[in-house]
Amino acid sequence: MPADGKPALIKKIRSAGPMRELMGAYFRELDEASKTGSAKVAWCTSVGPAELLRSFGFRVYFPENHGALLGSSRLAPDLIPAANAVGYSPEICSYLTSDVGSYLRKLTPLTKAFGMAGPPKPDILVYNTNQCRDVQDWFAFYQREFKVPMIGIETPRSIGDITKDHLDGLVGQHRALVPTLERVSGTRFDIDRLRETVKCSHDCTLGWKKVLRAAEHVPSPLTFADGTIHMGPAVVLRGDPRAVSYYESLVAELEERKAAGVGAVDGERWRFYWDGMPVWGKLREHTELFSSRRACIVASTYCNSWIFEGLAEEDPFTGMARAYTELFIVRSEEFKQRYLEGMVRDYGIHGIVYHDAKTCPNNSNDRYGLHVRLTRSLGVPHVVIHGDLNDLRLYSEEQADTQFEALIEQLESKAV
């Protein structure tokens, strides 16, 4: 408890220390590979075929992770104009524009955090358009800059049921990457090594799912903000045994909290769901505001996007194709509604916050009536906040706080 005697609004998780060490090791390995040539470096979109790349021995770097660091460090608004100046619209993904601006300005949070002059130079760029077309255009910028091969996977959108035709086409696209990866890596493809890497990634997924599902407990032992921090290994180290070990220790710590009745929010009364991207530069403020009102964001679409149970398929190519196409963002509005209804029931949700991110329409799920249909279906109130994942110039703290307070007051008035 702080010196003023008031309960802490943010409770630290012990595993944050080991997680920082693990992420530091990951970035140091990338930096060394880039500087010395001790290993080839592949850039990969965050929900791309990382397992296939690791099976060839590539060190894998994720520019979207760098984008999140630019957002959380609040550097993004100062860097985005540099990308706008070379023709990238302020309307497109602010991960893209802040990352390109970072490259052009030679300014990155990796310097302060890990002593790196900048991201590692790529030997190859590999994308999957399952999130949006922006990732392909993003990587195309670096292809022109570094003159390295760019290959990728084109994933269908608005999928309801995933059919054999979907999977067959995507498996073919995954297999088509192999010859280029062999040439760039200088390593022959090894199906057994791919199976081993995919299994390790699936084990990581099971651990990460246990972490997130711990929040079904009342009181929840973690918040949405905790999830965005501790998802790091699931994003950048899936397929690496160190990520599996990390989540085993984190799950054990959360189980301790549950057994002791320790909640992430003291006196938890209200349980919220967050749909859409985080407002990276405001995570702490949001957590403190909700905690002060005894409210906890216990689940989110975003953090659950790194649960890849489809990797369990016997054929690793089919597993990757299925896992990266079961992704929420790829699915139909009907699927998304059923999914969110299940999450509301599983986590005992009292209210939903939809973040309509100006530059991320693909992750803004309030634009086609879904939020209204879900409230009618379940009777769970919602609010929509307008902002952005990285560009804080598009975010009004006063308006967002008013919306948050209105949701809490609505619930409290019903409870009287």
N, C-alpha and C positions, 0 to 999 in steps of 0.2 A: 504493500500500500504506500502511495506517495506520502511525502512529509505533511501535506495539507490535510491528510486523513480521508480524502475522497478515494473511492475505488478506482483502480486503473481502468481506463477506457479501452486500452489495447493490451492484451496479455500475450507475452512472447512465448513462442513454442521453443523448447530447448533444442529441438532438431534443426533449428534455423542455423546454428553454428556449423554443424557438419555439412548442411546443405551448401552454405557459402564456400566451405572448403572444397566440396565436390565440384561446384560450378567454377571455382578458381582453377582447379586442376584441369578441367575441360578446356577452358580458354587458354591456359598456358600451353597445353598440348597443341592446340590449333596454332598459336603464335610460333611455337618452335618448328612445327611442320612447315609453316609458311616461310620462315626465315632460313631454315637449313635444308629444306627439301627432303627431310627424313621420311615424309609421307605425303601423298597427294591429298589435296583439299578439294572437297566437293561442297558447293553451296546447294542447299535443298530448301524448298518451301516447307513450312512447318508441318503440313500433313502430306508430305511427299514420301517417296520410297526410300526412307532412310536405311531400312534394313538391307535393301539391295546394295546400297552404297557401302555400308559397313562391311558387308560380306566380301567386298573387293579390297578392303583395307584402307578406304578413304577416311580421313578425318572430316567430319561432317559439320558444317556451319549453317546456321539458320538465320537469315537476315531479318525475319519477322521477330525473332527474339531480340535482335538489336533494336528493331523498331520499338518494341515494348520498353526497352531500357531508355531510349530517347524520350519516350512519353513519361515514364516514371521519374526521370531526372529533370523533366520540364525544359529540356533543351529544344524540343521539337518546334515550338512556335518561332524560335529565332532561326531555325535551319530551313524550314519549309520554303521561305521566300527565295532561297538560292535555287531550289528545284523549279519554282514557278518562273524564275528568270530565264531558265533554259527551255521553257515551253511546257512544263508539266502543270496541268490544271490544278487550281486549289480545290476543285470538286472531287478529285480522285483520292484514293487511299492515302491517308496521312502517314501510315507506316512507310509507304513508298516515297512520298515527297520528303519526309523527315530524314529517311535513310540516304536518299540521293543528295539532299542538302548537306548531310553529315559528311558524305564523301567529297563533295565539292568544297566545303569549308574546312575540311581536315580537322573536324572536331567531333569527338566521340566520348561517351561515358566509359568506354573500355580502358581509356588511359588512366583515369583515376581509380577505377575498380580493380583493374588487373595489370596495369603497367604496359598496356599494348598501345602502339602508335596508331593502330586502326585495325579493322577487320582483316582476317587472313586473305591473301590473294588466292583467288580460285583457279583450279586447274580445269574445272568443268562446272556447269550450272545445270541443275536438274529441278524441274518444276512439276506441279500437278495443279490443274485449274479447278480442282474440286472446291476451292474456297471462292475464287473469282478470277476474272481474266487479268486483273491488275498484276498478279504475281508473274505472269508471262511477260508483260510489258516492263515490269520492274527488272526482271533478270535480263531482258533484252538491252537495257541501258548498260549493264555491266558486261554483257557480251561485246558490245561496241567498245567499251573502255579497255577490257583486258584481252580481247581477241582470243577467247577460248570457246570450246564447243558448248552449245546449249541444246539440251534434249528435254523432252517432257511428255506428260500424259494429259490427254484431254478427257475430262470426266463429264458425263451428262449431268444435267441439272433438273431440279423439280421431280425427283424420282419418288414414286410411291413404293411398290414392292420391287425389290432388287431381283431381276430375272437372270436366267442362264445367259441370255443374249448380252445383258449388261456385263456380266462377269467375263464371258468369253472375249468380248472386245477389249476389256481392260487388261485381262491377262496377256492378250496379244501385244498390247502397248507396252506392258512391263517387260515382256521378253524381248521386245524390239530394242530396248535400251542396252541390252547386254553387250553387243559387239562394240559399241562406242566406249562403254565402261571398261571393257577388256583392253582396248587400244590405249585409253588415257592412263589407266592404272598400271598397265604392263603385267596384269595378273589374269590368269585364266579363270573363267567362271567355275565355281564349285558349289553344286547344289546342296551338298551336306553342310557346308559352311553357312549357306543361306538359311537352311532349316534351323540350324543352331541359333543364328542371329534372330530369326523370326520368333523362335520359342522364347528367347531371352526377352524380346520386346513384349511378347504376350504376358510373360511373368511380371514384367514391369506394369503392364496395364492392370493386371489383377490386384497388384499392390496399390496402385493409384485409385482404383475403384473402391477398395476398402477404406482408404483415407477419406474419400468424399462421402461414402455411405456412413461413415462414423457420425456425420452431421444429422442423420435421421434421429439420433438419440436426443432426448430432451433432458437437460439443456445441451445444445450443440457444443462439442469441444473445439470447434474451429469456425472461422468466418470465411466469407467470400474472399476477403483480402488475404487471409492465410492461404487459401487455395491458389490464388494467383502467384503467390511467392513460391510455394512448395511444389507447384506443377513444373518448375524448371527442369528437373531431371527427366520427367515424363516427356517433355518437349525435345530437349537437345541430347539426351543420353539413352533413349529407348534403343534396345539392342545391345546395350552395354551392361554387364553384370552389376556394376556399381550402382546403377539406378535401382535394381531389384533390391539390393541390400539396404539402400537408403530408405525405401518405402517400408521395408520390414521394421526398421527401427522407429520410423514415424508412426506407423500403425500401433506399435507397442506403447508409445507415449500417449497417443490419443485414447487407447484403451485404459490407461492409467487414469486419465482425466474422467472418463466415463464412470469408472468404478468408484472414483472419489466424489462424483457428483459435481465436478468442476466444469463450469460452462465458460466458453470464450467471452460471453457477456454476462456480467453479474445480474442476477434476478431476471433472466431472460423471460420476456412475456410474449413478444411478437416474433414470428418467424417469416422471413421474406425470401422471395426468389428473385434473382437478378437475371434478366434476359438481355442478351446483346453484349457488346464489348465493354470492358472496364473503361472508366475515364482514368487513364493511368496516372495522370498528375494529381488526382483528387482522391485516391484510394484511402489514404489516411484520414482525410477530413470526413469522408463518407462513413468510415467505420466509427469514428468518434461520435458523429452525430447520431447514428443509429444506436450505438451503445448507450449514449446518454439518455435515450428514450426506452431503454431495455428491449431493444429490437436487434435481431441478428439476421444477417443475410446468410442463410444456411445452405443454399444451393444455387447453381447457375448453369446456364447453357454453356457458357464459355469453358469453364473448368472441365466439364464432362466431355468436351470435344476431344480430349486426349485419352479416352477409354476406347480401346481397339480390340474388342472381344472377337471380331471376325478373323483375327490372326490365327485362331485355333484350327483353321482348315488344315487338312493333311498335306495338301500341296501348298508350298509357301507362296507361289505366285497368286493362287486363288485367294489365299489368306490376305495378302496385301491388297489385292483388288477389292475384296469384300470389305475389309476394315476401313479403307480410305474412301469407300462409297456409302457406307452406313452413316457417315458423318451427318449430323443434324443439318448443317448448312446446305447440303446437297438435296435434301428431301422435299417432298411436296408439302403444301400447306396442310393437307389432311393428316399426313404423318406427323408434322410438327405439333398440331393440336393434340393428337393422341399422346404424343410423347410428353408434352407439358402437363396434360391432365394427370398422367401417371406420376410425374415429379411432384405435383402439388399434393397428391394423396400420400406418396411415400414419405415426404419430408414434413407433412403437417403444416403446409404453407398457409399463412393468413393473408398475405398480400403480395402482389407482383410489381416489380419495378422494371419497365421496359426502357432501355436506353436506345434512343434513335440517334445513331451516330451519323453526322452529316456526311462524312467521307467514306462510310462503310455501309452502303445499303444492303449488302448481302448478309450482314449480321444484325440488321435492324428488322425485327419481326413484328412491328406494329403498323406496317404500311399497307397491308391488304386485309385489315379487319380481324386478324387473328386475336388480338388482345381483347376486342369486344366480344367475339364469339366465345372465348375462354371464360370471361367473366359471366356471360349468360349461362354457360354450361355448368360452371362450378359455384357460382355465386361468390367468387373470390375477387375483391376489389383490386384495381390496378392504377398506376399512374405512369405517365410517359414523361421522361426527361429528354430534352434536346441538348446535344453536346457533340463530343467527338472523342475518339480513342486517344489521339495525340495532340490535336490542335486546340489548345485551351482558349484561343481567341473565339472559338465557336461555342463556348460553354459559359452560361450565366450561373454563377454560384447562388445568387439570390433566388432566381427562378427555380433551380433544382431543389434548394433547401425548402422552399415554399411547397413544392410538390411532395417532398418526403414528409414534411410535417402534416400536410393535408391527409396523406394516407394513414399516418399513425393516429391522427385525431379522428378520422372516420372509424377506425377500428375501436378506439377507446370509447367513442360515443355509443357504439353498438353494445359494448361490454357493460355499460352502466345499467 
